[in-house]
Amino acid sequence: MMEIRYPTELDDFFFDLQGYLILKEAAEPALIDDLNRAFDQFPPIEPGAWWGNAQRRDYTVDTGYELHNCVEAGEPFERLIDHPSWIAYVRHFCGEEQSYVQGLFIDECIASIRKSGGHHPVHSGGYKGAMRGAFGYKHGVFRCGQVNIILALTDIGEGDGPTMVVPGSHKSNFPHPLAGDYGRGDRMDELPGAIPVYLKAGDALLFVDGLMHGGSSRTNPGERRIVIYRYGPSWGATRFGYEYSQTLLNRLTSERRAILQPIPPNRPDDSVEDV
Ligand SMILES: O=C(O)CCC(=O)C(=O)O
């Protein structure tokens, strides 16, 4: 069992300054192996098709195979919910610490396979950013709307389609004049200010969603495999309306269940026996 990692003062400093952190050797090799084996079992379904309670839903035609709600796609994905390498970080940055709604929720979780030619267009940034992904720090506490963990399941170096970020752009007051348009699918490979984040399998990139980011073009053969878990405050909702199945919720530890269902449904019928 890995030790819980807690954010340090230096982490706070760089997260505030740059909007992201790299968590080296975040996931243990056995977990990476189990996740890769789970990826090997993904069926070759078309976009829109369901696999149990997970759905293939590629963000764009260029992103490649993206399985949403992947926490329903096998036990290894459940281990990521409260992984000791990042759970204290996300609680700290987007868990509404020291407030009456303290807690977390996973509002999206995606397993992504990128092949040669694929990319994810540049998007986000502080300029006119949605509250959902906003960076916040006030009165000694972080108040971010969404903090993402991108966990590498394969080594991601040059040509492998590394995620790119524009450090500091979570606080931008201006649009990036060369960032183009998500709808047009503009590639971010040459975007001034953007840097590639190279990861070894098991490393994780943590970033506030309000940071300008995207996935650069993969030019190498083979597959880039990552898992993306998006954390936000306890009162959040899933972006595309996915609901975690009762079967999944029932088998989770109470700590994990509380992250997928921080506020259990409250209906008249549920409380009859308590009256
Ligand atoms: O695929 C990537 O590297 C980036 C993913 C991304 O930009 C996103 O999910 O918002």
PDBQT file of the ligand as one rigid body, heavy atoms in Angstrom, charges set to zero:
ROOT
HETATM    1  O1  LIG A 301      -5.354  14.083 -24.567  1.00  0.00    +0.000 OA
HETATM    2  C1  LIG A 301      -4.680  14.936 -23.986  1.00  0.00    +0.000 C 
HETATM    3  O2  LIG A 301      -3.448  14.878 -23.895  1.00  0.00    +0.000 OA
HETATM    4  C2  LIG A 301      -5.352  16.124 -23.382  1.00  0.00    +0.000 C 
HETATM    5  C3  LIG A 301      -6.731  15.855 -22.944  1.00  0.00    +0.000 C 
HETATM    6  C4  LIG A 301      -7.486  17.097 -22.737  1.00  0.00    +0.000 C 
HETATM    7  O3  LIG A 301      -7.123  18.140 -23.172  1.00  0.00    +0.000 OA
HETATM    8  C5  LIG A 301      -8.729  17.083 -21.997  1.00  0.00    +0.000 C 
HETATM    9  O4  LIG A 301      -9.232  15.989 -21.738  1.00  0.00    +0.000 OA
HETATM   10  O5  LIG A 301      -9.237  18.146 -21.643  1.00  0.00    +0.000 OA
ENDROOT
TORSDOF 0
